[in-house]
Amino acid sequence: MSTAPQAESKTFLAPTWEAICEAHARITPRIHRTPVLTSHSLNTIAGARFFFKCDNFQKTGSFKIRGAANAILSLSDVEAARGIVTPSSGNHGAAVACAAAWRGVPAYIVMPKNAPAVKCRAVESYGGRITFSEPTITSRQETSARVQAETGAILIHPYDNDRIITGQATSAKELLEEIPDIDAVFAPVSGGGLLSGTCLSAKAMRADLRILGCEPARADDAYRSLATGVLQSLDSSDTIADGLRASLAPRTFAILRGLLDRVLLVSEEEIIAAMRLVWERMKIIIEPSSAVAIAPLLRPGAVAELNLPARADGGAPKLGVIFSGGNVDFSALPF
Amino acid sequence: MSTAPQAESKTFLAPTWEAICEAHARITPRIHRTPVLTSHSLNTIAGARFFFKCDNFQKTGSFKIRGAANAILSLSDVEAARGIVTPSSGNHGAAVACAAAWRGVPAYIVMPKNAPAVKCRAVESYGGRITFSEPTITSRQETSARVQAETGAILIHPYDNDRIITGQATSAKELLEEIPDIDAVFAPVSGGGLLSGTCLSAKAMRADLRILGCEPARADDAYRSLATGVLQSLDSSDTIADGLRASLAPRTFAILRGLLDRVLLVSEEEIIAAMRLVWERMKIIIEPSSAVAIAPLLRPGAVAELNLPARADGGAPKLGVIFSGGNVDFSALPF
């Protein structure tokens, strides 16, 4: 665990609260208002009161449709007609394919060869056209650039894009609208689109709210970037959390440096155990990347170690956790 | 498939609507009001509008707490103090152990040796004391009688008991309160507690409503009993739907003969495919016994073959499906 350094200077102007509200208005007619669930059983285990924002029930099975819908619905007809290209480990690709289908334009998705088969099928089910790359960030970028050059399509980066970030910000916005008095919010971090959006919404709505990113130790670039104050890269990762194998971009790094409180690292074993526990106790399917956001809170004493201020109601801390997705390959379960 | 014969004579006086309402009032403070979920994806596959009553989210992970709570909360203090004994393949046992713990009295659960480990752990987690029997109905009955003789505990049969039936009837009651204009209700059948309760609630609330029981072909005693008009036995079954290995009792048979429209049989492969489809598309955990209730509706043309009356709104049929439980042994998945 590490305390993030304070922001020194911003290379980017962070999206405004107004931009988040505009994004929310734009996408609300198209997406689900996902439920916020509780679990007596998990509360007892952790000594907390959890509020799980269930974007595993979101359209396309993850929060990614929020950003993709905002970015693609924002395009002019002339822009959209060129088609969309994006590199994606899966969920963003499915979301882009879905939103591109709403506009009736082609979606070219560049996926790593090791993406789960279920995520490839999802992209195809929305009409997305897949090009495979090597499972390295370098190869994905090169392949995306090539597809973009060949097709003339507009690149919509999975997270290094303000409209993606403001779209992803709507998940925490909905959570806080429903449970305004939570003490902290936990979200997984990969490229940082969801987490930086979460920071922007949460700090705009509740300046005192603690925001923590959760990251696999096997893909710890955000932890290292925030600890050193220098953007670290991660060329590849084999973490089971297949949605968290990307690394921060300058834009998301700048937002997280300014607003994030901490990054918590979790082991592969903790991810698997957390996923299984949620399946067993809550009877809902979350994918490994979602389990990363609850895993650090299941360690004995973890909630006390957060040192959250005592609540006026004298009760256990109220913790918001964003369950980012539920797309699991059932043919390759770790248990 | 088979059409159930009309009732000729009743050996038992079926529980009244008033008894169901009393049961509902008795257990409501203790149980969850489970959600009714929809799925655009499953609607498209089947050509129907589904309304899934999600008792997989119910306390103890299945509908069984409805009946167990009603029966055990109805006992006098003197009766309850003797303790409770019951034979159960798992979910009823966990429910009895849970409700007995509310009363602070012992629960003696007789389980077949082949019950899933996760269901045994659940019984133990509520403080239930397990005695294993052979996986035959004869052995379970004999073992229950022996435990009852040794302990002096009160036997609460899993389904051959009016208070269990009126408790289980509250699931369909809640479904119909929420979606009053459904055209048919589907529920799994084993001993018939849930299905006969469903018939009683549904016919009291909507005399024209179709009610269909769904049963594994490998445990088809209800189908054969209703086809022949003579109660058939089933000494053992190895269906993957581990909650559906029991057979009808005279009491549930009498109710079903009078009120049930049809029994639909499903293969093991259909059960597994339906379970996986619900997990993938709805992102919720249902156990194989729950999948039995949706499986026959996923066959091509199945909804049309129901020959339901055309709806006044001109839309696809509205079908209620009771997802009976979500207790799955993740160490022994069939995929």
Interface residues (C-beta under 8 A of the other chain):
Chain A: N56 F57 G61 V118 R276 W279 E280 K283 I284 I285 I286 G326 V328 F330 S331 L333 F335
Chain B: N56 F57 G61 V118 R276 W279 E280 K283 I284 I285 I286 G326 V328 F330 S331 L333 F335
